[in-house]
């Protein structure tokens, strides 16, 4: 009796200690995000696009983009983030309307992103604690709260912060369903999956990684019992896309349940020739900034392109002529597009292995290991030490920290697998599927691998767990 009382008292003490440390870590996490909000907040190009759609939807009742006349309908962005912006614009109408397009007009959503990201930290910590114990839970909370890469994105009005939240909520809901088999967690899981996809269409990979677990985990049960939760989750996840698909068909006469890969409305011609040529040499984020994002609206300078973009001096001259012609109007030119398509065809024929294997892998590695300084005032070519030594040193520190996150996750994977089973396999499947998708994209951006961090943090937290039962 006395021994049981002592154990209970010790457990209460440990729980109080856990709560105090967790509260301190959340305060530190809040301070880090407030720092980024105060000193490194800015408005990206996509931020203006999302706000424009939200404002037209709210005031003109048209989900579309502004023109000189009336807003025109669009389907290039799913309605997840515009819904958030429209709701906040409605709630803070007086505060926002005077300064649309400025950083001040995004203040409510930025603060909401700060709160949301701290909730993501708690979700990741909860997953680790239930699987690996209190110590792992605190370790996960510390890593999540103090991770500068995810914290940085709370200071920019983009979809990433909310995407991370719904990703963590999805895995947390899966974990709880695996332990309880309660239908409520299937509903929460479906809400998380649908919300995640409504923010970013590539999050359909999250559903692809999670849904099989609902079926496979019940292998010893009758087929109907195994299929029912899977079909329920699938139906609830797909439900929000029905009105969106119907709207797109009625407005544009196309079947488009998600946003198009090339972000073009029906009738718009994307720069396919230029993009295919870009894939014959583009590897790092500087290439995306110098060429991919600029063409054709801005001038792409031949001096900014690396030597691997040309096979010969004659090809360099040909490329320069195409870029000069495009810069004359800053509009899509069919002749220039045909020229880039021909150039790309020749380069692919000359270097097929590089185009189909080496370059896609190089882009993926760059997105995984590139210093995550894209949202900071760090030089685009951060590696040029003589031009900016302090920024180069900072970038290498960031790169080392990023590499340490991946290394810790790899080291902790086996222990997480033993403790979490199907949940850990679903997390790993998500990373593998996303890497496979990233091998196919044109423009390397390290933010495309930001979604890995909640998973990496859970894996890495197992390094701090004892051989105790999860609590």
C-alpha positions as a printed Julia matrix, in Angstrom:
471×3 Matrix{Float64}:
   0.0    0.0     0.0
   2.76   2.38    1.01
   4.7    1.48   -2.14
   1.69   2.19   -4.36
   1.18   5.56   -2.66
   4.86   6.43   -3.18
   4.65   5.53   -6.87
   1.51   7.62   -7.3
   3.13  10.58   -5.57
   6.24  10.23   -7.71
   4.09  10.11  -10.82
   2.26  13.3    -9.8
   5.58  15.03   -9.2
   6.87  13.92  -12.6
   3.65  15.14  -14.24
   3.97  18.57  -12.59
   7.61  18.77  -13.68
   6.59  17.83  -17.22
   3.89  20.53  -17.26
   6.26  23.24  -16.01
   8.97  22.38  -18.54
   6.4   22.17  -21.34
   5.04  25.6   -20.43
   8.55  27.09  -20.45
   9.28  25.53  -23.82
   6.07  26.96  -25.28
   7.02  30.39  -23.95
  10.41  30.06  -25.65
   8.68  28.94  -28.83
   6.38  31.95  -28.69
   9.35  34.27  -28.17
  11.15  32.8   -31.2
   8.11  33.27  -33.42
   7.53  36.8   -32.17
  11.15  37.54  -33.04
  10.62  36.36  -36.6
   7.34  38.28  -36.76
   9.01  41.45  -35.53
  12.19  41.37  -37.6
  11.7   39.08  -40.59
   8.05  39.29  -41.61
   7.36  40.1   -45.25
   4.74  39.69  -47.94
   5.5   37.17  -50.7
   4.08  37.24  -54.21
   1.72  34.36  -53.44
   0.52  36.24  -50.36
  -0.84  39.03  -52.56
  -2.42  36.45  -54.86
  -4.21  34.72  -51.99
  -5.38  38.02  -50.54
  -6.69  39.18  -53.91
  -8.76  36.01  -54.27
 -10.04  36.32  -50.7
 -11.08  39.95  -51.13
 -12.88  39.31  -54.41
 -14.62  36.3   -52.91
 -15.68  38.28  -49.84
 -16.8   41.53  -51.48
 -17.58  40.72  -55.13
 -18.72  37.12  -54.39
 -16.41  35.9   -57.14
 -13.63  33.45  -56.38
 -11.21  35.12  -58.75
  -8.45  37.56  -59.58
  -8.76  41.32  -60.01
  -8.73  42.87  -63.47
  -9.2   46.42  -64.72
 -12.91  45.71  -65.13
 -14.42  43.09  -62.82
 -12.78  40.13  -61.08
 -12.39  37.07  -63.29
 -12.94  33.58  -61.88
  -9.9   31.39  -61.27
  -9.06  27.86  -60.19
  -5.28  28.18  -59.88
  -5.45  28.05  -56.07
  -7.56  25.82  -53.86
  -9.84  27.67  -51.42
  -8.14  26.66  -48.17
  -5.93  29.69  -47.5
  -8.28  32.23  -49.19
 -11.02  31.01  -46.82
  -8.84  31.81  -43.82
  -7.94  35.23  -45.21
 -11.55  36.01  -46.12
 -12.75  35.04  -42.62
 -10.14  37.25  -40.98
 -10.89  40.09  -43.39
 -14.54  39.87  -42.41
 -13.68  39.8   -38.7
 -11.1   42.62  -38.89
 -12.63  44.62  -41.74
 -11.77  48.08  -40.43
  -8.24  47.05  -39.56
  -7.42  45.48  -42.93
  -9.15  47.31  -45.75
  -7.13  50.53  -45.63
  -3.82  48.8   -46.35
  -4.51  45.83  -48.61
  -1.34  44.3   -49.97
   0.84  45.64  -47.18
   2.29  43.69  -44.28
  -0.12  45.44  -41.91
  -3.1   43.9   -43.69
  -1.77  40.41  -42.91
  -1.17  40.97  -39.18
  -4.21  38.92  -38.01
  -3.27  35.89  -40.09
   0.37  36.12  -39.0
  -0.63  36.02  -35.33
  -2.99  33.15  -36.09
  -0.06  31.35  -37.73
   2.05  31.85  -34.61
  -0.67  30.26  -32.45
  -1.25  27.48  -34.97
   2.44  26.6   -35.15
   2.63  26.3   -31.36
  -0.34  23.92  -31.53
   1.59  21.93  -34.14
   4.46  21.69  -31.64
   2.04  20.3   -29.05
   0.64  17.76  -31.51
   4.12  16.49  -32.43
   5.01  16.27  -28.74
   1.78  14.39  -28.03
   2.55  11.83  -30.72
   6.04  11.28  -29.29
   4.81  11.08  -25.7
   2.08   8.52  -26.4
   4.51   6.34  -28.36
   7.8    6.82  -26.55
   7.17   8.3   -23.12
   7.46  11.62  -21.28
  11.12  12.27  -22.01
  10.59  11.83  -25.74
   7.51  14.04  -25.55
   9.49  16.85  -23.94
  12.32  16.37  -26.43
   9.87  16.59  -29.33
   8.29  19.71  -27.84
  11.69  21.33  -27.38
  12.8   20.57  -30.93
   9.49  21.73  -32.4
   9.28  24.94  -30.38
  12.9   25.91  -31.07
  13.0   24.85  -34.74
  13.85  28.08  -36.62
  12.87  26.67  -40.0
   9.18  26.17  -39.21
   9.05  29.2   -36.9
  10.32  31.42  -39.72
   7.32  30.6   -41.9
   4.87  31.94  -39.31
   6.12  35.42  -40.29
   5.12  35.08  -43.95
   1.46  34.82  -45.06
   1.68  31.51  -46.91
   0.06  28.09  -46.56
   2.98  26.29  -44.92
   2.13  26.87  -41.23
  -1.46  25.64  -41.52
  -0.34  22.72  -43.69
   2.06  21.59  -40.97
  -0.7   21.84  -38.37
  -3.13  19.65  -40.29
  -0.35  17.2   -41.12
   0.46  16.81  -37.41
  -3.25  16.61  -36.58
  -3.7   13.84  -39.15
  -0.94  11.68  -37.7
  -2.12  12.41  -34.14
  -5.67  11.37  -35.08
  -4.38   8.21  -36.75
  -2.41   7.34  -33.63
  -5.44   7.83  -31.38
  -7.66   5.76  -33.67
  -5.12   2.94  -33.74
  -5.31   2.8   -29.95
  -9.05   3.36  -29.43
 -10.78   2.47  -32.73
 -13.24   5.29  -31.97
 -15.12   6.69  -34.96
 -14.6   10.24  -33.66
 -10.92  10.03  -34.56
 -11.79   8.92  -38.1
 -13.86  12.11  -38.44
 -11.04  14.27  -37.07
  -8.58  12.5   -39.37
 -10.79  13.19  -42.4
 -11.11  16.86  -41.45
  -7.33  17.11  -41.14
  -6.73  15.4   -44.49
  -9.33  17.49  -46.34
  -8.07  20.74  -44.81
  -4.49  19.87  -45.66
  -5.34  19.17  -49.3
  -7.47  22.33  -49.54
  -4.35  24.27  -48.55
  -1.93  22.46  -50.84
  -3.04  19.88  -53.45
   0.18  17.9   -53.1
  -1.0   16.94  -49.62
  -3.04  14.26  -51.29
   0.14  12.27  -50.62
  -0.65  12.54  -46.91
  -3.93  10.74  -47.51
  -2.12   8.15  -49.65
   0.28   7.47  -46.76
  -2.37   7.31  -44.02
  -5.45   5.66  -45.52
  -3.84   2.22  -46.07
  -3.06   2.11  -42.34
  -6.8    2.12  -41.57
  -7.15  -1.09  -43.57
  -3.89  -2.89  -42.77
  -4.03  -2.34  -39.0
  -7.24  -4.39  -38.85
  -5.87  -7.42  -40.72
  -7.16  -9.88  -38.12
 -10.73  -8.53  -38.29
 -13.49  -9.32  -40.82
 -13.25  -7.6   -44.19
 -16.24  -5.37  -43.53
 -14.75  -4.11  -40.27
 -11.51  -3.35  -42.07
 -13.11  -1.55  -45.0
 -15.65   0.55  -43.07
 -13.23   3.04  -41.42
 -11.29   3.37  -44.67
 -14.39   4.17  -46.74
 -15.76   6.53  -44.09
 -12.51   8.49  -43.92
 -12.2    8.55  -47.71
 -15.78   9.79  -48.17
 -15.48  12.52  -45.54
 -12.13  13.65  -46.96
 -13.52  13.89  -50.49
 -16.75  15.65  -49.47
 -15.42  19.27  -49.46
 -14.1   18.83  -52.99
 -17.52  18.08  -54.46
 -18.76  21.71  -54.5
 -15.33  22.89  -55.65
 -15.32  20.43  -58.56
 -18.91  21.31  -59.49
 -18.05  25.02  -59.39
 -15.05  24.5   -61.68
 -17.1   22.48  -64.14
 -19.92  25.04  -64.23
 -17.52  27.99  -64.54
 -14.8   26.58  -66.81
 -16.38  23.38  -68.22
 -13.45  21.28  -67.0
 -13.17  18.47  -64.47
 -10.69  19.92  -61.98
 -11.05  18.66  -58.38
  -7.63  20.1   -57.47
  -5.64  23.05  -58.76
  -3.65  22.42  -61.98
   0.03  21.51  -61.74
   1.15  24.48  -63.85
  -1.13  26.95  -62.02
  -2.91  28.05  -65.17
  -6.6   28.74  -65.72
  -8.38  27.08  -68.67
  -7.42  28.92  -71.85
  -4.11  30.16  -70.44
  -0.94  28.83  -72.06
   1.85  28.06  -69.57
   5.54  28.49  -70.53
   6.06  24.77  -71.13
   9.0   25.22  -73.5
  10.94  27.4   -71.07
  10.15  25.09  -68.14
  11.38  22.03  -70.02
  14.58  23.86  -70.91
  14.96  24.91  -67.27
  14.83  21.26  -66.23
  17.93  20.57  -68.33
  20.1   22.6   -65.91
  18.14  23.94  -62.91
  19.29  22.46  -59.6
  19.33  24.98  -56.76
  17.17  27.72  -55.32
  19.23  30.48  -56.94
  18.23  29.1   -60.35
  14.59  29.31  -59.31
  15.0   32.92  -58.24
  17.13  34.03  -61.19
  15.18  32.36  -63.99
  12.12  30.27  -63.17
  10.22  32.89  -61.18
  11.14  35.76  -63.5
  10.2   34.4   -66.91
   8.47  35.94  -68.81
   7.27  38.9   -66.68
  10.8   39.96  -65.73
  14.14  39.99  -67.52
  16.26  36.86  -67.11
  19.93  37.81  -67.39
  22.26  35.47  -69.23
  25.01  36.4   -66.73
  22.97  34.87  -63.88
  22.83  31.44  -65.5
  25.45  28.79  -64.63
  27.74  27.25  -67.23
  25.82  23.96  -67.09
  22.94  25.77  -68.84
  24.92  25.73  -72.11
  26.59  22.95  -74.07
  28.62  25.29  -76.3
  29.33  28.99  -76.96
  26.88  28.85  -79.86
  24.16  27.54  -77.55
  24.89  30.33  -75.09
  24.37  32.89  -77.86
  21.15  31.19  -78.91
  19.89  31.23  -75.32
  20.82  34.9   -74.91
  18.89  35.8   -78.06
  15.79  34.0   -76.79
  16.01  35.75  -73.42
  16.48  39.15  -75.08
  13.43  38.59  -77.27
  11.35  37.6   -74.24
  12.57  40.67  -72.32
  11.4   43.0   -75.1
   7.74  42.51  -74.18
   7.77  40.57  -70.88
   4.91  38.52  -72.27
   4.72  34.92  -73.38
   6.02  34.75  -76.95
   5.12  31.61  -78.97
   8.31  31.94  -81.06
  10.46  32.15  -77.93
   8.62  29.2   -76.41
   9.26  27.17  -79.56
  12.91  28.14  -79.4
  13.26  26.98  -75.8
  11.42  23.76  -76.6
  13.86  23.03  -79.45
  16.82  23.93  -77.24
  15.52  21.62  -74.52
  15.05  18.77  -77.01
  18.65  19.05  -78.18
  20.02  19.18  -74.64
  17.93  16.19  -73.53
  19.11  14.16  -76.52
  22.72  15.05  -75.65
  22.41  14.37  -71.9
  19.46  11.97  -71.35
  20.87  10.42  -68.15
  21.4   13.86  -66.6
  17.9   15.02  -67.54
  16.01  11.97  -66.29
  18.19  10.84  -63.37
  21.03  13.09  -62.22
  19.3   16.47  -62.27
  16.05  15.33  -60.57
  18.08  13.68  -57.79
  20.27  16.79  -57.48
  17.16  18.97  -57.15
  15.75  16.7   -54.44
  19.02  16.66  -52.48
  19.2   20.44  -52.77
  15.66  20.82  -51.4
  16.52  18.54  -48.5
  19.92  19.94  -47.51
  20.01  23.54  -48.79
  20.35  26.12  -45.95
  16.79  27.16  -45.11
  17.52  30.88  -45.32
  15.07  31.69  -48.13
  12.88  33.72  -45.75
  15.8   35.62  -44.21
  17.84  38.58  -45.49
  20.65  36.27  -46.61
  22.33  36.65  -49.99
  20.97  34.48  -52.78
  24.48  33.16  -53.45
  25.25  32.63  -49.78
  28.31  30.48  -50.52
  30.35  33.44  -51.87
  32.33  34.03  -48.68
  34.34  37.03  -49.89
  31.2   38.97  -50.81
  29.42  38.46  -47.46
  31.43  36.39  -44.94
  28.98  36.7   -42.03
  26.05  35.58  -44.12
  28.04  32.65  -45.49
  28.93  31.49  -41.97
  25.31  31.86  -40.85
  24.1   29.88  -43.87
  26.54  27.06  -43.13
  25.32  26.97  -39.51
  21.75  26.72  -40.76
  22.76  23.97  -43.19
  24.46  22.05  -40.38
  21.4   22.38  -38.15
  19.18  21.17  -40.96
  21.47  18.19  -41.61
  21.48  17.38  -37.88
  17.66  17.18  -37.91
  17.72  14.62  -40.71
  20.57  12.67  -39.1
  18.8   12.51  -35.73
  15.58  11.36  -37.41
  17.41   8.6   -39.28
  19.13   7.49  -36.07
  15.83   7.41  -34.2
  13.75   5.73  -36.87
  14.28   2.14  -35.73
  13.28   2.83  -32.14
  10.24   4.81  -33.3
   9.28   1.93  -35.58
   9.36  -0.54  -32.7
   7.28   1.74  -30.47
   4.79   3.09  -33.01
   4.35   0.31  -35.58
   1.91   1.25  -38.34
   2.0    4.95  -37.39
   5.75   5.15  -37.97
   5.39   3.31  -41.27
   2.74   5.81  -42.4
   5.04   8.69  -41.48
   7.91   7.15  -43.42
   5.6    6.43  -46.36
   4.64  10.11  -46.47
   8.3   11.15  -46.7
   9.02   8.58  -49.41
   5.96   9.55  -51.46
   6.75  13.24  -51.19
  10.35  12.68  -52.25
   9.08  10.76  -55.27
   6.83  13.69  -56.17
   9.64  16.21  -55.73
  11.71  14.3   -58.27
   9.19  15.41  -60.9
   8.99  19.16  -60.23
  10.79  21.88  -62.17
  11.68  24.49  -59.56
  13.66  23.42  -56.5
  12.51  25.22  -53.35
  13.47  24.05  -49.88
  10.01  24.94  -48.54
   8.7   21.88  -50.38
  10.43  19.7   -47.77
   9.31  21.77  -44.77
   6.42  19.31  -44.24
   8.97  16.69  -43.2
   9.84  18.41  -39.93
   6.96  17.27  -37.7
   7.78  13.7   -38.76
  11.54  14.18  -38.37
  11.02  15.61  -34.88
   8.96  12.6   -33.77
  11.59  10.2   -35.13
  14.45  12.15  -33.51
  12.67  12.33  -30.14
  13.08   8.57  -29.69
  16.79   9.18  -29.07
  15.78  10.73  -25.74
  13.32   8.06  -24.64
  13.95   5.52  -21.91
  12.83   1.92  -21.94
   9.71   3.0   -20.07
   6.12   2.41  -21.09
   4.54   5.33  -22.93
   2.49   7.56  -20.66
